[in-house]
């Protein structure tokens, strides 16, 4: 699986959009970008994933550059409950039948402030 | 509701004792995983299993053992050979190895 690079920490004011970047310059053509977050002392929670098109769900939006070498997770209106560590992971996509382990780096620690 | 359950939430053991952490899922997922997390660190894979009666070592398997006798259960034993067992242990499952993971709430093990 391709490696990813994320900033170690970011701050965001409550109510503003939080934009979390991720670089994955060695991503392969069949690899997806996944985002998880981990609130303190809990198990990681799936947020969103995508291949090349931008994706949106009830939690967040995922913007992937045209060359797929980087992506941005957007939390449109951050709240205090969004304070967590956010992990960007690259791996083969669902339904391929390929066993591919999720490899977690140290992620980005997002602090949402009043 | 379907989910993945880890028990207990907190566990204390004396040094030199083996201890088994429980992980049960009712999601009908084929694949299950054990991760370890140390303070301020990411998750590191200990063992994983793609089907019943089969499992593979992850990146830090030394000092740990697992079994997968039932689809729903994937217990992890921390043996006395594990030099630094105090950590937060997370179990996860997925439909198969290529789908996203569902995580349990974790077990915090403290060895004194």
Interface residues (C-beta under 8 A of the other chain):
Chain A: X34 X36 X41 X42 X43 X44 X45 X46 X49 X87 X91 X92 X93 X94 X95 X96 X97 X98 X99 X100 X101 X102 X103 X104 X105 X106 X107
Chain B: X31 X33 X35 X40 X41 X42 X43 X44 X45 X48 X50 X58 X88 X90 X92 X95 X96 X97 X98 X99 X100 X101 X102 X103 X104 X105 X106 X108
